[in-house]
């Protein structure tokens, strides 16, 4: 505060009190560390609310700034990294309990630019905050699938039974297959194979969880897939974004066709523009982002897929991973038709992981969480609606889920599933953006966003079935009543149907916002 000659005597006027977000968190963390170091027992902190929201609706690193020049702005990236690193330090994966913290508002802190760090933040919050009631991510651009790390205590052990994942086969060869009764992970939960698989999933970010609707899952499993590299499309994108150093996979590039680092893993990048190109830029694949810290560590972990024998250092890991081992080198590639199915989960499978476990697989906050505010953003058609039935089941006290259109899509999916009941929601936003035609499409894994019918999507590119048909086009073929090119809101039919569904599923609703 500063004195102001014009104010009455004895009064002070507040002028532009500026607090750097990352410095504030560093100061808080140092204070917590000092308390932890000076006590012989785990301290019981009295911090009840932490609000990091700002007046900015979105972080500087949001998708509106995802252009070749903006993303490669080292100053912008550095600021975002500082924010994230300070959050990771404040909410470590082990050793800290903030039992009194019930209200956490991160605002626009999380973006799709560094999805691995978002994952670490939410995993840390899940471990540190057993009594959390409010987690407000208003303004953050994030894939709701990352919140798996918030809700589940050990995501890999809880979910590997319900999806395709990597296993150690004969002579140490990596195999991709479904869960079986003689699963090595279930038989030896502390074994080196478990450690290595968790390392690849939790640290290297090679195999992210990718939840899809049951209908999309059935199409995925019924078809055999192969990867098609549409070089004409890739060159067009390279020219559009002026990425001179980007490797387009042409013959004169250094990578081979089987090099894993040239391929997107499922949900490897959480956001993309309408042409699926932002994934590569935001992950720094053109090699131009050279900031120290997490960005370089991410690039190291991505290159681990190439089969390099050099030891990869793990910068962050949770206690259940143990030390990194090199007894089995996980090596996968797009030559395996099951590659695009790694860690893809149906909405029903997510529910089964909650219902079929002898003990709850969730962190304690699942029983207290009332607000999980997922913010709507320009990348709505690239976030998973299949997460919201999971949230409503795992967190039975949820009252507010945010203003993402994926929430409404998730409610529709929730209503079609077996053994679902009414929700406890008291507030709901029904948002219909201008890009609603794309948003009607179900979420599909990254790398499968290709269509010959949907405008703005690349055609004959990515993972296609034996008839060279993309997953999206297979879905539209089975749902011909969805004329994606001729949606009209004039009669309000879509809104009317959604309101009827909300009235059925949300009997305790007190606030309904409809934004056309």
C-alpha positions in Angstrom: 0.0 0.0 0.0 1.1 3.6 -0.6 -0.1 6.8 0.9 -2.1 9.1 -1.3 -2.1 12.9 -0.5 -5.7 13.1 -1.8 -7.1 10.5 0.6 -8.3 11.6 4.0 -5.8 11.6 6.8 -5.2 8.2 8.3 -6.5 6.3 5.3 -4.4 4.5 2.7 -5.2 3.8 -0.9 -4.2 0.5 -2.5 -2.3 0.9 -5.8 -1.5 -1.9 -8.1 -0.5 -4.6 -5.6 1.3 -7.0 -8.0 2.2 -10.5 -6.8 4.1 -12.9 -9.0 2.2 -16.2 -9.0 5.3 -18.5 -9.0 7.1 -16.4 -6.4 4.0 -16.6 -4.1 4.0 -20.3 -4.5 7.7 -20.6 -3.9 7.4 -18.6 -0.7 4.5 -20.8 0.4 6.4 -24.0 -0.3 9.5 -22.8 1.5 7.3 -22.0 4.6 5.8 -25.5 4.4 9.3 -27.1 4.0 10.6 -25.1 7.0 7.7 -26.4 9.2 8.2 -30.0 8.0 12.0 -29.8 8.7 11.6 -28.5 12.2 9.1 -31.0 13.5 9.7 -34.6 14.4 6.2 -35.6 13.1 4.2 -34.7 9.9 2.8 -31.3 10.5 -0.9 -30.5 10.4 -1.2 -27.4 8.3 -4.2 -25.1 8.8 -4.2 -23.8 5.2 -7.9 -24.0 4.2 -8.0 -22.1 0.9 -5.5 -21.3 -1.9 -6.8 -19.1 -4.7 -4.4 -18.5 -7.6 -7.0 -17.1 -10.0 -6.3 -13.9 -11.9 -8.2 -11.4 -14.0 -6.9 -13.0 -17.2 -9.5 -15.5 -18.6 -6.7 -17.7 -20.0 -3.0 -18.1 -19.6 -0.7 -16.6 -22.1 0.1 -20.1 -23.3 -3.5 -20.9 -24.3 -4.5 -22.2 -27.7 -5.2 -18.8 -29.1 -1.5 -18.1 -29.0 -0.5 -21.5 -30.5 1.3 -20.2 -33.6 4.8 -21.0 -34.7 6.1 -17.7 -33.4 4.1 -17.5 -30.1 4.9 -21.1 -29.0 8.5 -20.6 -29.7 8.6 -17.5 -27.6 11.0 -18.6 -24.8 9.8 -15.9 -22.4 6.2 -17.0 -22.6 7.2 -20.7 -22.2 9.6 -19.8 -19.3 6.8 -18.0 -17.4 4.4 -20.9 -17.8 7.1 -23.4 -16.7 7.8 -21.4 -13.6 4.1 -21.4 -12.7 3.8 -25.2 -13.2 7.1 -26.0 -11.4 6.1 -24.0 -8.4 2.8 -25.9 -8.3 4.6 -29.3 -8.6 6.8 -28.3 -5.7 3.9 -27.1 -3.5 2.0 -30.4 -4.1 4.6 -33.1 -4.1 3.7 -36.7 -4.9 4.9 -37.9 -1.4 5.7 -36.5 2.0 3.1 -33.7 2.5 -0.5 -33.7 3.7 -2.6 -30.5 3.6 -5.5 -32.0 5.5 -7.3 -28.7 6.1 -7.2 -27.5 2.5 -10.7 -27.8 1.2 -10.7 -25.0 -1.5 -8.1 -24.9 -4.3 -8.5 -22.5 -7.2 -5.8 -22.9 -9.8 -7.5 -20.7 -12.4 -5.7 -20.6 -15.7 -2.5 -22.2 -14.4 -2.8 -25.4 -16.5 -2.6 -25.5 -20.3 -2.2 -28.1 -23.0 1.3 -26.8 -23.8 2.9 -29.0 -21.1 0.4 -31.9 -20.4 3.0 -33.9 -18.5 3.3 -31.2 -15.9 -0.4 -30.8 -15.6 -0.5 -34.5 -14.8 2.1 -34.0 -12.1 0.2 -31.2 -10.5 -3.1 -33.1 -10.3 -1.4 -36.2 -9.1 0.2 -34.2 -6.4 -3.1 -32.5 -5.4 -4.6 -36.0 -5.2 -2.0 -37.2 -2.8 -1.7 -34.0 -0.7 -5.3 -32.9 -0.2 -7.5 -35.7 1.3 -10.3 -33.3 2.3 -10.5 -31.2 -0.9 -14.0 -30.0 -1.7 -13.4 -27.4 -4.5 -10.9 -27.7 -7.3 -11.6 -24.8 -9.7 -9.7 -24.9 -13.0 -11.7 -22.0 -14.5 -9.7 -20.7 -17.5 -7.3 -23.7 -17.7 -7.2 -25.5 -21.0 -6.8 -29.1 -20.1 -8.0 -32.5 -21.1 -10.3 -33.9 -18.4 -8.5 -37.3 -18.8 -5.6 -35.9 -16.9 -7.8 -35.8 -13.8 -7.5 -39.6 -13.7 -4.3 -38.8 -11.8 -6.3 -36.6 -9.4 -8.9 -39.3 -8.5 -7.0 -42.6 -8.7 -4.2 -43.4 -6.2 -2.4 -45.8 -8.6 -3.8 -45.3 -12.1 -1.7 -48.0 -13.8 -2.6 -50.8 -11.4 -6.3 -49.7 -11.3 -6.7 -49.4 -15.1 -4.4 -51.9 -16.8 -6.9 -54.7 -16.3 -9.4 -52.9 -18.6 -7.3 -51.9 -21.6 -4.5 -52.9 -24.0 -1.1 -52.2 -22.5 2.5 -53.3 -22.9 3.9 -56.6 -21.5 7.3 -58.2 -21.4 7.2 -61.1 -23.9 9.6 -63.8 -25.0 13.3 -62.7 -25.0 12.3 -59.4 -23.5 10.3 -58.4 -26.6 7.5 -55.9 -25.9 4.0 -57.2 -26.6 0.7 -55.3 -26.7 -2.2 -57.3 -25.4 -5.3 -57.3 -23.2 -5.2 -58.3 -19.5 -5.2 -62.0 -18.7 -5.5 -64.1 -15.5 -1.8 -64.7 -15.4 -1.0 -61.0 -15.7 2.6 -60.4 -14.5 1.6 -57.1 -13.0 -1.1 -58.6 -10.8 1.1 -61.5 -9.7 4.1 -59.3 -8.7 3.0 -55.7 -8.0 6.5 -54.7 -6.9 8.3 -56.4 -9.8 10.7 -54.8 -12.2 8.1 -55.1 -15.1 5.6 -53.1 -13.1 8.2 -50.5 -12.4 9.2 -50.2 -16.0 5.6 -50.0 -17.2 4.7 -47.3 -14.7 7.9 -45.5 -15.6 6.8 -45.3 -19.2 3.2 -44.3 -18.3 3.8 -41.9 -15.3 7.1 -40.3 -16.1 8.0 -40.7 -19.8 4.4 -39.8 -20.8 4.6 -42.3 -23.6 1.2 -44.0 -23.0 -1.5 -41.7 -21.8 -5.0 -42.7 -20.8 -7.4 -42.1 -23.5 -11.1 -42.5 -22.5 -13.7 -43.0 -25.3 -17.4 -43.8 -25.5 -18.4 -47.5 -25.6 -19.5 -47.1 -29.2 -16.1 -45.7 -30.3 -14.4 -48.4 -28.3 -16.3 -51.2 -30.1 -15.3 -49.7 -33.5 -11.7 -49.6 -32.3 -11.6 -53.2 -31.3 -13.6 -54.5 -34.3 -11.1 -53.1 -36.8 -7.5 -53.6 -37.6 -5.5 -50.4 -38.0 -2.5 -49.3 -39.9 -0.8 -45.9 -40.1 -0.9 -43.8 -43.2 1.5 -40.8 -43.6 -0.1 -38.3 -46.0 3.1 -36.5 -46.9 1.2 -33.9 -49.0 -0.8 -32.9 -46.0 2.2 -32.8 -43.8 4.1 -30.6 -46.2 1.1 -28.3 -46.4 1.1 -27.9 -42.6 4.8 -27.4 -42.5 4.5 -24.6 -45.0 1.5 -23.1 -43.2 3.3 -22.9 -39.8 6.7 -22.1 -41.3 8.5 -24.8 -39.3 11.7 -25.1 -41.3 13.4 -27.5 -38.8 10.5 -29.9 -38.4 11.1 -33.5 -39.6 8.2 -34.3 -41.9 9.2 -38.0 -42.2 10.5 -37.6 -45.8 13.3 -39.8 -47.1 16.1 -37.4 -46.4 15.1 -37.0 -42.7 17.1 -38.7 -40.0 14.4 -40.8 -38.5 13.3 -44.2 -39.9 9.7 -45.2 -40.5 9.8 -47.4 -37.4 11.1 -44.7 -35.1 8.7 -44.3 -32.3 9.6 -40.6 -31.7 7.9 -39.7 -35.0 4.6 -41.2 -33.9 2.0 -39.8 -31.5 1.0 -42.0 -28.7 -2.6 -42.1 -27.7 -3.6 -38.8 -26.1 0.1 -37.8 -26.1 -0.8 -34.2 -26.7 -4.0 -33.1 -25.1 -4.9 -30.3 -27.5 -4.9 -29.7 -31.2 -6.3 -27.2 -33.7 -9.0 -28.1 -36.1 -6.4 -29.6 -38.4 -4.6 -31.6 -35.8 -1.4 -29.7 -36.1 -0.9 -28.0 -32.8 0.1 -31.2 -31.1 3.5 -31.3 -32.8 4.1 -27.6 -32.3 3.2 -27.5 -28.7 5.4 -30.4 -27.9 8.4 -28.7 -29.5 9.0 -31.4 -32.1 10.6 -28.9 -34.4 13.5 -28.7 -31.8 13.3 -24.9 -31.3 12.3 -24.9 -27.7 15.5 -25.3 -25.7 14.5 -24.0 -22.2 16.1 -25.9 -19.3 13.9 -28.0 -17.1 10.7 -29.8 -18.1 10.7 -29.1 -21.8 14.0 -30.8 -22.4 13.1 -33.6 -20.1 9.9 -34.2 -22.1 11.9 -34.3 -25.3 14.3 -36.8 -23.7 11.4 -39.0 -22.7 9.8 -38.8 -26.1 13.0 -40.0 -27.7 13.1 -43.0 -25.4 10.7 -44.7 -27.8 13.5 -45.0 -30.4 15.1 -47.9 -28.6 18.2 -45.9 -27.6 20.2 -47.9 -25.1 21.2 -44.8 -23.1 19.7 -44.6 -19.7 16.9 -42.0 -19.4 16.8 -40.0 -16.2 13.4 -39.8 -14.5 12.9 -36.2 -13.2 9.7 -37.0 -11.3 8.1 -40.2 -10.1 5.8 -41.4 -7.4 6.8 -43.8 -4.6 5.1 -46.8 -6.1 7.4 -46.7 -9.2 10.6 -47.3 -7.2 13.9 -46.9 -8.9 14.1 -47.0 -12.7 15.2 -50.4 -14.1 16.6 -51.3 -17.5 16.0 -55.0 -17.3 13.3 -54.6 -19.9 13.4 -51.9 -22.5 9.8 -51.1 -23.6 10.0 -50.8 -27.4 6.8 -50.3 -29.4 6.0 -49.0 -32.8 3.3 -48.3 -35.4 4.0 -51.6 -37.1 1.9 -53.3 -34.5 -1.8 -52.9 -35.4 -2.7 -52.8 -31.7 -0.4 -49.8 -31.1 -3.3 -47.1 -31.3 -5.2 -49.1 -28.7 -2.6 -48.8 -25.9 -4.3 -47.4 -22.8 -7.5 -46.5 -24.6 -10.4 -47.1 -22.1 -14.1 -47.3 -22.7 -16.4 -45.3 -20.5 -17.8 -48.6 -19.1 -14.3 -49.8 -18.3 -13.6 -46.7 -16.2 -16.7 -47.4 -14.2 -15.8 -51.1 -13.8 -12.4 -50.2 -12.3 -14.4 -48.5 -9.5 -17.0 -51.2 -9.0 -14.9 -54.4 -9.3 -12.1 -53.4 -7.0 -12.0 -55.0 -3.5 -10.9 -51.8 -2.0 -11.4 -48.3 -3.4 -8.8 -47.3 -5.9 -9.5 -43.7 -5.4 -7.7 -41.0 -3.4 -9.5 -39.8 -0.2 -10.6 -36.6 -1.9 -13.0 -38.5 -4.2 -15.4 -38.8 -1.2 -15.3 -35.1 -0.4 -15.0 -33.4 -3.8 -18.0 -31.2 -4.6 -16.7 -28.9 -7.4 -14.4 -30.0 -10.2 -14.6 -27.0 -12.6 -13.5 -28.1 -16.0 -13.3 -25.0 -18.2 -14.7 -24.9 -21.8 -12.2 -23.7 -24.4 -11.6 -23.6 -28.2 -10.3 -27.1 -28.2 -13.6 -28.6 -27.0 -13.8 -31.3 -29.8 -10.4 -32.7 -28.6 -11.3 -33.4 -25.0 -13.0 -36.6 -23.7 -16.6 -36.7 -22.7 -16.1 -40.2 -21.4 -14.4 -38.9 -18.3 -17.6 -37.3 -16.8 -19.5 -40.6 -16.1 -16.3 -41.6 -14.3 -16.3 -38.4 -12.3 -19.9 -38.7 -11.3 -19.4 -42.3 -10.1 -16.1 -41.9 -8.4 -17.0 -38.6 -6.7 -20.7 -39.0 -5.6 -20.9 -35.5 -4.0 -20.0 -33.6 -7.2 -22.3 -30.6 -7.6 -20.5 -28.5 -10.2 -18.6 -29.7 -13.3 -17.8 -26.5 -15.1 -18.8 -25.0 -18.4 -17.3 -27.4 -20.9 -19.5 -28.8 -23.7 -17.9 -32.1 -22.9 -19.9 -32.1 -19.6 -23.1 -32.1 -21.5 -21.8 -34.8 -23.9 -20.7 -36.7 -20.8 -24.2 -36.5 -19.3 -25.7 -38.0 -22.4 -23.2 -40.8 -22.3 -23.9 -41.3 -18.5 -27.6 -41.6 -19.2 -27.1 -44.5 -21.6 -24.9 -46.6 -19.2 -26.2 -49.4 -17.0 -26.9 -48.9 -13.3 -26.6 -45.1 -13.6 -28.6 -43.0 -11.2 -29.5 -39.3 -10.7 -26.7 -36.9 -10.1 -26.2 -34.4 -7.2 -25.5 -31.5 -9.6 -26.9 -28.2 -8.5 -25.4 -26.0 -11.3 -24.9 -26.7 -15.0 -23.7 -24.8 -18.0 -25.1 -25.8 -21.4 -22.7 -24.3 -23.9 -23.1 -24.4 -27.7 -20.1 -22.8 -29.4 -19.9 -21.7 -33.0 -17.9 -24.8 -33.8 -20.7 -27.1 -32.5 -20.7 -29.2 -35.7 -17.2 -30.6 -34.8 -18.2 -30.8 -31.2 -21.0 -33.2 -31.9 -18.4 -35.8 -32.8 -17.3 -38.1 -30.1 -13.7 -37.9 -28.7 -11.2 -40.2 -30.5 -7.6 -40.9 -29.6 -4.9 -38.5 -30.9 -3.6 -39.7 -34.2 -7.1 -40.9 -35.3 -8.5 -37.5 -36.0 -8.9 -37.9 -39.7 -12.0 -37.7 -42.0 -13.0 -37.4 -45.6 -16.3 -36.0 -44.6 -15.6 -33.4 -41.9 -14.3 -30.1 -43.0 -11.0 -29.1 -41.5 -9.8 -32.6 -40.7 -7.0 -34.2 -42.7 -8.1 -37.0 -45.0 -6.4 -40.3 -45.5 -3.9 -39.6 -42.8 -3.2 -41.2 -39.5 -4.7 -44.5 -38.3 -7.0 -46.1 -40.9 -8.7 -49.5 -41.0 -8.1 -52.2 -43.7 -10.5 -50.3 -46.0 -8.6 -47.0 -45.4 -11.5 -45.6 -43.5 -10.9 -43.4 -40.4 -12.4 -44.0 -37.1 -14.5 -40.8 -37.3 -15.9 -41.8 -40.7 -16.8 -45.2 -39.4 -18.7 -43.6 -36.6 -20.5 -41.2 -39.0 -21.3 -44.1 -41.3 -23.1 -45.9 -38.4 -24.9 -42.7 -37.4 -26.3 -41.3 -40.7 -28.9 -39.2 -38.8 -26.1 -36.9 -37.9 -25.7 -34.6 -40.9 -22.5 -32.9 -39.6 -22.5 -30.5 -42.5 -26.1 -29.2 -42.0 -26.8 -28.5 -38.4 -29.5 -25.9 -37.7 -30.4 -24.5 -34.3 -33.4 -22.6 -35.5 -36.0 -25.0 -34.1 -34.0 -25.5 -30.8 -34.5 -29.3 -31.1 -31.0 -30.1 -29.8 -31.3 -27.7 -26.9 -34.8 -29.0 -26.0 -33.5 -32.6 -25.9 -30.6 -31.6 -23.8 -32.8 -29.8 -21.3 -35.1 -32.8 -21.0 -32.1 -35.0 -20.2 -30.8 -32.5 -17.6 -34.3 -32.4 -16.0 -34.2 -36.2 -15.7 -30.6 -36.6 -14.4 -30.3 -33.5 -12.2 -33.3 -33.3 -9.9 -31.5 -31.0 -7.4 -30.5 -28.4 -10.0 -30.8 -24.8 -8.9 -28.9 -23.0 -11.6 -29.0 -23.6 -15.4 -27.0 -21.4 -17.8 -27.7 -21.8 -21.5 -25.2 -20.2 -23.8 -25.9 -20.3 -27.6 
